[in-house]
Amino acid sequence: MPKRLNPVCADRLRLSLQVQHGGLKPWRFLAYGCPPTLACGSVLTELIEEKTIAEVSS
């Protein structure tokens, strides 16, 4: 599970995913931090939903 820590302000963002039929299904995120960190987690889940692992990796 990817997890990143911002060394400047200690915000944390953790992503969870499921792979079904070659596609990524509803991602979830857990974020601790400022509103921009929460917004980034939300946008990221929307951008990668229903994409394949290859599409997300490229």
Secondary structure, DSSP 8 states (H G I E B T S, - for coil): --EEE-TTT--EEEEEEEEETTEEEEEEEEEES-HHHHHHHHHHHHHHTT-BHHHHH-
